[in-house]
Amino acid sequence: MIERFHTNARMSRIVRHNGTVYLCGQVGEGASVAEQARDCLARVDALLAESGSSRRDILHATVWLAHMSDYDAMNAVWDEWMPEGCAPARACGEARLAGSDLLVEVIVTAAVSAAVSA
């Protein structure tokens, strides 16, 4: 069964299927890439919790940066956020994001936590 949450005509913020959670791209607010990354990852946390998952269950993440020169600053926030030993497969690239003020976007696929899927 496919479950969709926060759905409109264009997209769902969360899709859950066969024990896997797919999140739409998340962006954050703030003036710097670090501020935006912290806010963005807090949004990821909230969506994962709502869908029965957590950052410990992330299987894959794609990080888009408006400027690759922000790579180290974004990684400092990511490394602080990601629990040790739980690093997912991850890709990071540069892309023109949906708004000129956006500096980072994160897309996540995660497993449903064992307690939820049992």
Secondary structure, 3 states (H helix, E strand, C coil): CEEEEEECCCCEEEEEECCEEEECCEECCCCCHHHHHHHHHHHHHHHHHHCCCCHHHEEEEEEEECCHHHHHHHHHHHHHHCCCCCCCEEEEEECCCCCCCCCEEEEEEEECCHHHHC
